[in-house]
Amino acid sequence: MDNSGRRHHQHPPRHSYVEADADADDVIVNAVYIMSIGESPSSFNTQVMNGAAQALSEAGEGIISEAYAEGTVEGVASVVRSFPLSSNYSIFILAGGVFDVGVLSEVATLFIPENRLFFVVDTVVTNAPSNLQAIAFRQDEVAFLAGVTAGRVAMSRQRRVGMLAGIEVFPLKQFRNGFNNGVRYVCPECDVMGLYVDTFADDDNTGARSVDVMRKDGNLDVIFAAAGYTGSQAIVYAAQQHGIYVT
């Protein structure tokens, strides 16, 4: 971590930094993952950081740094400007469920002249500027398989399944719908208790409290979570304290 509070994940360099007009194969490309101010580390953020670090490593160069920004155009833009282009910071990655895609489109447009590239993860952007790319996957398909697994476990037990989702945004709705459909595909008689929570950071022990809410009418057989750190804490609590299976 440097004096600015940023964290850098370094891979052994094979080249020194070079001027921008040098051969493209010799230019080091550095990336920044921008999270929302107040956001805690989560399994989602960790996977994004690890994936970006692996991509840079396989390319042979670069570092992935992390930073925090307010969810406004100026808030995000000021963070981008704090990573100088002269140091080859040209890729910026953000989470679509946290930052408004309209804000990100405006920010990306500001930096088209500098050839800065922006990637927004886990969402879809329409009419995006040329330097903004959305990265999405079929959350409902992944969650459907988790639901099938949960349903098969629950069908020989109490037939009670829980699903904890994060903030009620499109990707999390997809997770919840896919999971529900998967459970009912193999176990139509199963009850699926579902909750959305307003934090990915497990504020006030939200994960454990949510599990208890879903258990108020009887213990769960299986639980599935897509809620960042809140979800991680929920499934640990469910498994360790109540013997609930996790999918």
C-alpha positions as CSV (number, residue, x, y, z in Angstrom):
1,M,0.0,0.0,0.0
2,D,1.4,3.5,-0.9
3,N,1.0,6.7,1.0
4,S,-2.3,7.5,-0.8
5,G,-4.0,4.5,0.7
6,R,-4.2,2.6,-2.6
7,R,-3.3,-1.0,-2.8
8,H,-1.2,-2.3,-5.7
9,H,-0.9,-6.0,-6.7
10,Q,2.5,-6.2,-8.5
11,H,3.7,-8.8,-10.9
12,P,7.4,-9.1,-11.7
13,P,8.0,-6.7,-14.6
14,R,10.0,-7.8,-17.7
15,H,10.2,-4.3,-19.1
16,S,10.6,-0.8,-17.8
17,Y,8.0,1.9,-18.3
18,V,8.3,3.4,-21.7
19,E,7.0,6.4,-23.6
20,A,3.6,6.1,-25.1
21,D,4.9,6.2,-28.7
22,A,7.1,3.1,-28.2
23,D,6.2,-0.2,-29.7
24,A,2.9,-1.4,-28.4
25,D,4.3,-4.8,-27.3
26,D,6.6,-3.0,-24.9
27,V,4.1,-0.8,-23.2
28,I,3.0,-1.8,-19.7
29,V,-0.7,-1.6,-19.1
30,N,-1.9,-0.9,-15.5
31,A,-5.5,-1.3,-14.3
32,V,-7.5,0.1,-11.5
33,Y,-10.6,-1.5,-9.8
34,I,-12.8,1.3,-8.4
35,M,-15.2,0.4,-5.6
36,S,-17.7,2.6,-3.9
37,I,-16.7,4.5,-0.8
38,G,-17.5,2.6,2.3
39,E,-17.7,-0.7,0.5
40,S,-16.0,-3.6,2.2
41,P,-14.0,-6.4,0.6
42,S,-16.2,-9.2,-0.7
43,S,-15.9,-12.4,-2.6
44,F,-17.2,-10.6,-5.7
45,N,-14.5,-7.8,-5.4
46,T,-11.8,-10.4,-4.7
47,Q,-12.7,-12.4,-7.8
48,V,-12.7,-9.3,-9.9
49,M,-9.3,-8.3,-8.6
50,N,-7.9,-11.7,-8.9
51,G,-9.2,-12.1,-12.5
52,A,-7.7,-8.7,-13.5
53,A,-4.4,-9.6,-11.9
54,Q,-4.3,-12.9,-13.7
55,A,-5.1,-11.3,-17.0
56,L,-2.3,-8.7,-16.6
57,S,0.1,-11.5,-15.5
58,E,-0.7,-13.6,-18.5
59,A,0.0,-10.5,-20.7
60,G,3.3,-10.2,-19.0
61,E,3.1,-6.8,-17.4
62,G,1.3,-4.4,-15.2
63,I,-0.3,-4.0,-11.8
64,I,-3.9,-3.9,-10.6
65,S,-4.6,-1.2,-8.0
66,E,-7.8,-0.6,-6.1
67,A,-9.4,2.7,-5.2
68,Y,-12.7,4.1,-3.8
69,A,-15.0,6.7,-5.3
70,E,-18.3,8.5,-4.7
71,G,-21.0,7.5,-7.1
72,T,-21.1,10.7,-9.0
73,V,-19.5,11.7,-12.3
74,E,-17.0,14.0,-10.6
75,G,-16.4,11.5,-7.9
76,V,-15.4,8.7,-10.3
77,A,-13.6,11.1,-12.7
78,S,-11.4,12.6,-9.9
79,V,-10.3,9.1,-9.0
80,V,-9.4,8.3,-12.6
81,R,-7.4,11.5,-12.8
82,S,-5.5,10.6,-9.7
83,F,-3.9,7.7,-11.6
84,P,-1.7,9.4,-14.2
85,L,-1.7,8.3,-17.8
86,S,2.0,8.9,-17.8
87,S,2.3,5.9,-15.5
88,N,0.3,3.8,-17.9
89,Y,-3.0,3.6,-16.0
90,S,-5.3,3.1,-18.9
91,I,-7.9,0.5,-17.8
92,F,-10.5,1.1,-15.2
93,I,-12.9,-1.6,-13.9
94,L,-16.1,-0.9,-11.9
95,A,-19.1,-2.9,-10.7
96,G,-22.4,-2.2,-12.4
97,G,-24.5,-3.1,-9.3
98,V,-22.8,-0.4,-7.3
99,F,-22.3,2.5,-9.8
100,D,-25.1,3.9,-12.0
101,V,-24.4,3.0,-15.7
102,G,-25.4,6.5,-16.8
103,V,-22.7,8.0,-14.5
104,L,-20.1,5.6,-15.9
105,S,-21.1,6.4,-19.5
106,E,-20.5,10.1,-18.8
107,V,-17.2,9.4,-17.1
108,A,-16.0,7.3,-19.9
109,T,-16.9,9.9,-22.5
110,L,-14.7,12.5,-20.6
111,F,-11.6,10.3,-21.1
112,I,-12.1,9.3,-24.8
113,P,-9.4,11.8,-25.9
114,E,-6.9,10.1,-23.5
115,N,-7.7,6.6,-24.8
116,R,-8.7,5.4,-21.3
117,L,-10.7,2.2,-21.3
118,F,-13.6,1.4,-18.9
119,F,-15.1,-2.0,-18.1
120,V,-18.3,-2.3,-16.1
121,V,-18.8,-5.8,-14.6
122,D,-22.1,-7.6,-14.1
123,T,-24.4,-5.3,-16.0
124,V,-25.6,-4.3,-19.4
125,V,-25.0,-0.8,-20.9
126,T,-27.0,0.5,-23.9
127,N,-25.7,3.3,-26.2
128,A,-22.3,3.1,-24.5
129,P,-19.4,5.3,-25.6
130,S,-16.7,3.7,-27.6
131,N,-14.3,3.3,-24.6
132,L,-16.9,1.6,-22.3
133,Q,-17.5,-2.1,-22.4
134,A,-20.0,-4.1,-20.3
135,I,-19.0,-7.6,-19.0
136,A,-22.0,-9.7,-18.1
137,F,-22.9,-13.3,-17.8
138,R,-26.2,-15.3,-17.4
139,Q,-26.6,-15.1,-13.6
140,D,-29.9,-17.0,-13.9
141,E,-28.2,-20.1,-15.5
142,V,-25.5,-20.3,-12.8
143,A,-28.2,-19.9,-10.1
144,F,-30.5,-22.4,-11.7
145,L,-27.8,-25.1,-11.3
146,A,-27.4,-24.1,-7.6
147,G,-31.1,-24.3,-7.2
148,V,-31.3,-27.8,-8.8
149,T,-28.6,-29.0,-6.3
150,A,-30.4,-27.4,-3.4
151,G,-33.7,-28.9,-4.4
152,R,-32.3,-32.4,-4.7
153,V,-30.9,-32.1,-1.2
154,A,-34.0,-30.6,0.3
155,M,-36.5,-33.0,-1.3
156,S,-35.6,-35.8,1.1
157,R,-35.6,-33.5,4.1
158,Q,-37.9,-30.7,5.3
159,R,-38.2,-29.2,1.8
160,R,-37.2,-25.8,3.0
161,V,-34.6,-23.8,1.1
162,G,-33.2,-20.2,1.6
163,M,-31.8,-17.7,-0.8
164,L,-30.0,-14.5,0.3
165,A,-29.5,-11.9,-2.3
166,G,-27.7,-8.5,-2.1
167,I,-29.1,-5.1,-3.1
168,E,-32.2,-5.5,-5.3
169,V,-30.7,-4.7,-8.7
170,F,-31.0,-6.6,-12.0
171,P,-28.1,-9.0,-11.6
172,L,-29.3,-10.1,-8.2
173,K,-32.9,-10.5,-9.4
174,Q,-31.5,-12.8,-12.0
175,F,-29.7,-14.8,-9.4
176,R,-32.8,-15.1,-7.3
177,N,-35.1,-16.0,-10.2
178,G,-32.7,-18.6,-11.5
179,F,-32.3,-20.2,-8.1
180,N,-36.0,-20.3,-7.5
181,N,-36.6,-21.9,-10.9
182,G,-33.9,-24.5,-10.3
183,V,-35.3,-25.6,-6.9
184,R,-38.8,-25.9,-8.3
185,Y,-37.6,-27.8,-11.3
186,V,-36.6,-30.8,-9.2
187,C,-38.7,-30.1,-6.1
188,P,-42.0,-28.4,-6.9
189,E,-43.2,-28.9,-3.3
190,C,-40.2,-27.1,-1.8
191,D,-40.6,-23.8,0.0
192,V,-38.0,-21.2,-1.1
193,M,-37.5,-18.4,1.4
194,G,-35.8,-15.4,-0.3
195,L,-34.5,-12.1,1.1
196,Y,-32.8,-9.1,-0.4
197,V,-30.4,-7.2,1.9
198,D,-29.2,-3.6,1.6
199,T,-25.6,-4.2,2.2
200,F,-22.8,-6.3,0.7
201,A,-20.5,-5.5,3.7
202,D,-22.4,-7.4,6.4
203,D,-23.2,-4.2,8.4
204,D,-24.7,-5.0,11.8
205,N,-24.2,-8.7,11.3
206,T,-26.8,-8.7,8.5
207,G,-25.9,-12.1,7.1
208,A,-26.5,-14.0,10.4
209,R,-29.7,-12.0,11.1
210,S,-31.1,-12.7,7.7
211,V,-30.5,-16.4,8.2
212,D,-32.5,-16.2,11.4
213,V,-35.3,-14.4,9.7
214,M,-35.6,-17.2,7.1
215,R,-35.5,-19.8,9.9
216,K,-38.2,-18.3,12.0
217,D,-40.8,-20.9,10.9
218,G,-38.3,-23.8,11.0
219,N,-34.8,-24.6,10.1
220,L,-33.6,-24.6,6.4
221,D,-32.2,-27.6,4.6
222,V,-30.0,-25.6,2.2
223,I,-29.0,-22.0,1.7
224,F,-27.6,-20.2,-1.3
225,A,-26.2,-16.6,-1.2
226,A,-25.3,-14.0,-3.7
227,A,-24.7,-11.0,-1.5
228,G,-20.9,-10.4,-1.3
229,Y,-19.4,-10.4,2.1
230,T,-22.8,-10.5,3.7
231,G,-23.6,-13.7,1.8
232,S,-20.3,-15.2,2.8
233,Q,-20.9,-14.5,6.5
234,A,-24.5,-15.8,6.2
235,I,-23.5,-19.2,4.8
236,V,-20.7,-19.7,7.3
237,Y,-23.2,-18.9,10.1
238,A,-25.8,-21.1,8.7
239,A,-23.5,-24.1,8.3
240,Q,-21.6,-23.8,11.6
241,Q,-24.4,-22.8,13.9
242,H,-27.4,-24.6,12.4
243,G,-26.0,-27.4,10.3
244,I,-27.6,-26.0,7.1
245,Y,-26.2,-27.3,3.8
246,V,-24.7,-24.7,1.4
247,T,-24.9,-24.6,-2.3
